Amino acid sequence: MACDSSTCQSGCYRDDDSAAEDGQRRRENGGGSNCGSGGYGLCIKCKVNEAMATTDPAVAGGSGDGGRFCADCFRSNLFGKFRFAVTSNAMISPSDNVLVAFSGGSSSRVALQFVHEMQHKAQKNFDASRDRLLPVFGVGVAYIDERAIYPVASNDFDRSVNEMELITASLAPPKKQFFIVPIENLYSTDSAVGRQKLTELLDAVDDVTGKEDLVHYLQMQSLQKVAFENGYTKIMLGTCTYRIACHVLEATVKGQGFSLAADIQYVDARSRVPVVLPLRDCLSEELKMLCSLERLRTTEAFQQPRTGINGLIASFVRVLKDDNPSRESTIVRTAGKLTPFSFNRIPEDGDHSNQLASKRRQKKYNLKPNESLPPDSYCLICNSPLKKSPDTNSTISEHTCPSCQYQILPKDLRTLENFISLLPASLTAQVDNSYVNQKLLRDQIRDFLLSDSDDGT
């Protein structure tokens, strides 16, 4: 999203005193540049340094800022978007413990870098204060190991994981714990048992898109598990504008229109550990450019190509933004007008600063959350909110959304029961009156029922 002095929402123009003084000193000393010297013009923010040269149309034009700012102001503006998203949505409080989902790519790398800088500044303020009333929020890093699904050469895996550990260690102090979480640990700490069940579960899904979506849902469950077990109170994803634009179209094609608003907000608190998206308004090209400018180390060894409907949509959005770079932002802004759900904000926990930030944002953007949805009406598999709450005697299909029914659940009722039994307990535990739980209950009480021959006569 482009930023100038009249439309800036990140605060980067309201804290410009030092930049203005520096610019004045440069002018007095004959520094700076002009529009004719380098051919790129002056930075629209500091009006002193030359704007960056970029050949990427998605950054130079449309909603990108690479061709309008100098390197320093470009960086400041991008961090301003991140900081504004965090503060205006009350994503992080001093008492929080934030777990950053790290894949090694540019988006998660920038998210980790920016949250570290906020933590480092809070630590400096804490050390300099006399009363030390406000604690400093903690930061951890988690990588989901998917080798049980997507095999990777051991040398490549070890090299990339070692790179991630070095990146995490370089961002101390404060120290950040790094977790490597095998996705099969959703089932058991015994890797062999977990891998077998996971393989059987995925083999039971015939649809390519459904299988890829199911892997994504298991990833999120893995993050929830490691966050909850280690005392983290927020999960931070590096989801950027491009990824959200893709999800908007994917959800539309898959028939997930009712739940779409739940997935594209800054905050998603429907699970035990709330999920936050502070890079929602940042373009992927901007994030890649920042990594290049600041030489932030990334690793792409684990990036899996998207397939099925997801692959087609990803290619389509890339074509759209190549033709007109502002289109991905337009898709996200248009979808952002959908009514959010009650869980698309940080729960009120007595922290008045969080409550005020949430209320200010709702008033500013005229957001009116949907309060009518019961808190237990979620899809058994993808956790999407359901339009209709299942009743007590409902079947398993009524506990899933239409998309999961069509793309993931087996069509043969004889294999459906086995499929549900292969789901991790963290998913099936969400449904108290599910088909599976009813069957288990019947099996448990069958031994205690009297037969006709045991009536005592």
C-alpha positions, 0 to 999 in steps of 0.5 A: 500500500502506497504511503504519503504525508496525506494518507499515511496510517502507519505513523511514519510521517508523524515521527519525521522530526529527525529525518527532516533535520537530517535533510536540512543539514544535507541541503546546507552541506550541498548533499542530496540529489535532484531529479535530473542527476540520477534519473529516478527522482527524490524520495517522496518522504525525506525529499533528500535521498534518491529514490531506489531504482527497481525494475519490478513493476509490482514494487515500482508502480501500483501499490508498491513503494520501491520506486518512490522511496529511498532505501531508508524510507522504504524500510521505515515505511514497511516497518510502519505498516507492521507496527501499525497493524500490531498496535491498532489491533492490539496484537501484542501486549507486554505480558505476551509470549509470541511464537513466530511461524518460520518457513525460511522464506522472505515473508516469515523472515521479515515478520521475525525481524520486525517483531524482534526489533519491537521486542529489543526496543521494549527491552531497552525501555525496560532496562532504562526505566526505574519502576520496571512495571511493564514486562517485555513480551517473549518471542519464540520461533517454530518450524514445522517439519513436513518430511513425513509428507514431502521428502527432502534430502537429509543434507538439504534439510540439515543445512536449511535448519542450521541456517534457521538456527543461526538466524534465530540466534543472531536476533538475541538478546532477548534470547529466542527459543527455536522449535523444530516440530515434526508434523507427525507429532500431532499423533504421537511422540513416536515418529514411526506411529505418527508417520504411519497414521499420517500417511494413511490419513492423506492416502484416504483423500483422493482430491489433490486440492483437498489433500493439500488443504488438509496438510495446511490444516495439520500445520496450523494444528501443529503450531497450536500444539507447540504454542499451547504446550510451551506457554505461548499466547499468540502465533504470528504468521508472515502472511502477506497481501499476495497470499491473502489475495490467493486465499480469497479467490481459492475460498470463493471457488471452493464454496467457502464464502461464508467463512472467508471473512474469518481467515483474512482479518488481522486477528483470528482468536477462534483457536486456543492460541490466537493467530495474528497477521501483521504483514497483511498489508505488505506486498511479497515483492516489498518483503523480498526487496527488504531481505535483499537490501538488508541481506536478511538470510532466507532459505527456500529449500522447503518451499513446496509448489502449490497444486490443484485449484490452489496452484491455478489460483496462485498462477492466476494472481501472479498474472493479474499483478504482472499486468496491473500491480495494484490488483492483489491489494484491490482483491484484499481490500474488497474482501476486507469489507466482509463482516468479521466474526466475533473471534476476529479480535483479541479477547478482552482479558482485563488489559485496558490498552488492548480493549481501547486499541480494538475499539478504536480500530472498529470505530475507525474502519466501521467494523461490526463483528458478527456476534450471532455465531455460537462459539462451538460451530466450527468445521471438524477438519478446517475449523471454519465457522459453520452457517448452521449449528449441528444438533445433538443427533447430527451426522459427521457430515453436518460437523464439516463445511461444504468444502471439506465434505466435497474435497476431503471426506471420503464419499464411501460411508464404509470408509468414512468411519476409518478416515475420522478415526485417523484424524488427530485427537486435537481435531476430533476433540472439538466435537462433543456429539460427533458421529465418532463419539456417539459410536464410541459411547455405544460400544462402551455401554454395549457390554452393560446392556441386558439381553432378552435372556438375561431378564432375570426370569 
